[in-house]
Amino acid sequence: MRSTKGETVGIIGGNGAGKSTLLRILSRITYPSSGRAWTNGRVSSLLEVGTGFHYELTGRENVYLNGTLLGMTAPEVKKRMDEIIAFSGIESFIDTQVKHYSSGMFVRLAFSVSAHLNTDILILDEVLAVGDAGFQQKSLEKVAEVVREGKTVLFASHSMSAVRNLCQKSILLHQGKLMAYGDSPHTINQYLDLISTSRDYRFSGPWKENITLKGIDVNGHDIKINQAVSPLEKLTIDLHFTHELTEPFRVTLSFYCDGYRCFTLHDTCFEATGSGGFTSTYVIPAETLRPGRWVIAVGGHNAVMNQWFWNEQADVLEVMEHYSPSFEKINLGLINIQAQSQRKIH
């Protein structure tokens, strides 16, 4: 498998698929136990927020430090300093120690340094998921500019919309193996097939060890054996859990289409639930979901949002093609959905 100059390649796959490991090998941070990887040109990478930053130094000092570690000379860093700071959007804090930065400020400055390097290959690992929507859009535009300059970008992400919009080709990894490589839309469809056949309900986040998703039912049937649903039918979705959470929380159910989160439902308003099993139930009105494949995300959090659990790609719901005069006239203002939800303790 080979990437050509000026190409943007997405790397997709579930948690533990090997995306970060592959990028670490290409960045020469990790050496492979077998096989070889070749890069032709100068490589810069941004694999973790704040990589190469020193917490006791200011943002400006860290630009010099990080730029030097990534291969720039001191005169090159000085020449690009104003441009790097302006792009990051944290001018007011550039002379503050980075230990006082938020994670968003960290990644803004770190990405800005990497994006302004004189490099041939830029490697990014999910970093564009950090920061507000405005900075994410600016970062994507900067990556597109890097590509137009004839440089190669490798971009690992869970955001299918970012991969679809940014990458001409994509690699699909699963359990450390290459499953597919080709045009991004086709590879993303293969990934959705993989999600629906090899489900992984494990959570990320501080509460990941304290709650378990045991299964998902759609209209009384396990989603694993459920056929495609009609867009004209009302959907009752049951999420079955076991847990050991000691404070009030709520469970969220989100629906993604083409990589975009279209709406999120909550089961309660932060209800305390005794440890053991419970079911969160959501009723979605008929004529809400258009035909196609909807990725289901499941999560939850406490009232102050400092404790949470999340799985952005828990499963896939197939909505069959069904057309009628009434359905074609539906105005999907998804934020106005009047869905019902509840929690039932086992």
C-alpha positions, 0 to 999 in steps of 0.5 A, spaced: 500 500 500 502 506 498 500 514 498 502 519 493 505 526 494 499 531 495 494 526 497 490 526 504 489 519 506 484 517 512 485 512 517 478 509 520 477 503 525 474 502 532 477 503 538 483 498 539 484 497 531 491 500 530 490 507 528 494 510 533 500 504 533 500 505 525 501 513 526 506 512 531 510 507 527 510 512 521 512 517 526 518 513 528 516 513 535 514 506 535 518 500 531 514 495 528 515 488 531 515 485 524 515 488 517 517 495 514 514 502 513 517 507 508 517 515 508 519 519 503 520 526 505 520 530 512 515 528 517 511 532 522 506 529 527 501 531 532 499 525 535 497 527 542 494 534 545 501 537 548 506 533 545 513 536 546 510 541 550 513 543 557 508 545 562 512 550 566 514 554 559 509 559 556 506 558 550 511 562 546 516 559 549 513 552 547 512 554 540 520 555 540 521 548 543 516 544 539 518 547 533 525 545 534 523 538 536 519 538 530 525 540 525 525 547 525 530 552 526 530 557 531 530 563 525 524 559 522 520 559 528 521 566 529 519 568 522 513 564 523 511 566 530 506 571 529 502 567 524 502 561 528 500 565 534 494 568 530 492 562 527 491 559 534 487 564 536 490 565 543 494 571 543 491 573 549 494 567 553 501 566 549 505 569 554 502 565 560 504 558 562 501 552 558 499 549 565 494 554 565 491 552 558 485 548 557 485 542 553 482 546 547 488 551 548 493 546 548 491 543 541 490 550 538 497 551 539 500 544 538 496 544 531 498 551 529 505 549 530 505 543 526 500 546 521 506 551 519 512 546 519 516 546 512 514 538 512 512 533 506 508 529 510 503 531 516 500 526 521 494 527 525 491 523 530 484 525 532 486 532 534 481 536 530 476 533 535 478 538 540 476 545 540 470 549 538 467 548 531 470 554 529 477 552 530 475 545 527 473 548 521 479 553 520 483 546 522 480 543 516 481 548 511 488 549 513 489 541 512 486 542 505 491 548 504 497 543 506 494 538 501 494 544 495 501 545 497 503 538 494 504 535 501 501 528 504 496 528 510 495 522 514 489 523 518 486 518 523 479 520 526 472 517 528 469 523 525 466 520 518 464 527 516 471 529 516 474 523 513 469 524 507 470 531 506 477 531 507 480 525 504 480 522 497 482 515 500 481 511 506 484 505 510 480 501 514 483 497 520 480 492 525 484 488 530 491 490 527 489 488 520 488 492 514 480 490 512 480 495 506 483 501 502 480 505 497 475 511 495 473 514 502 465 513 501 466 506 499 471 504 505 466 508 510 460 504 508 465 498 509 466 500 516 459 501 517 458 494 515 463 492 520 460 496 526 453 492 525 456 485 524 462 486 530 459 490 535 463 493 540 459 496 546 465 498 550 465 505 553 470 511 554 471 516 559 471 516 567 465 512 568 467 506 563 469 501 568 462 503 572 457 501 567 456 496 561 451 496 555 448 489 555 444 490 549 440 494 544 433 492 542 428 496 537 421 495 537 422 489 542 427 485 538 435 485 539 438 490 534 443 484 532 437 480 529 433 486 527 431 487 520 431 494 517 425 498 520 420 502 516 421 510 516 413 510 517 413 506 523 414 509 530 420 506 534 421 504 541 429 503 543 431 500 549 438 500 552 439 495 557 445 496 562 448 494 568 452 499 573 455 501 579 454 508 579 453 512 586 450 519 583 445 521 579 446 521 572 442 521 565 443 516 559 444 519 552 442 516 545 444 520 539 443 518 532 449 520 526 447 520 519 453 521 514 458 523 520 453 528 523 450 528 529 443 529 528 439 529 534 440 526 542 435 524 546 436 523 554 432 518 558 431 522 565 433 529 568 439 526 572 436 520 576 439 516 582 439 509 580 441 503 585 446 499 582 444 493 578 440 493 572 436 498 568 433 499 561 433 506 558 427 507 553 426 512 548 420 512 543 421 516 536 415 518 532 414 515 525 416 519 519 423 522 523 428 518 520 430 518 513 432 512 509 439 510 510 444 508 515 444 511 522 450 510 527 447 510 534 451 513 539 450 511 547 453 515 553 451 519 559 454 523 564 452 527 571 450 534 572 456 537 572 459 533 566 465 531 570 464 524 570 461 521 563 461 515 559 461 514 551 461 510 545 460 514 539 459 508 534 455 503 538 451 500 533 448 501 526 440 502 525 438 501 517 432 504 515 429 501 509 427 505 502 420 507 503 417 513 499 410 515 499 407 522 498 406 524 505 413 522 507 416 526 501 413 532 504 416 531 511 420 537 514 425 534 518 426 539 523 430 534 528 431 539 534 423 539 534 422 531 535 417 530 541 420 523 543 419 520 549 424 517 554 424 513 561 428 509 565 426 502 568 430 499 574 430 491 573 
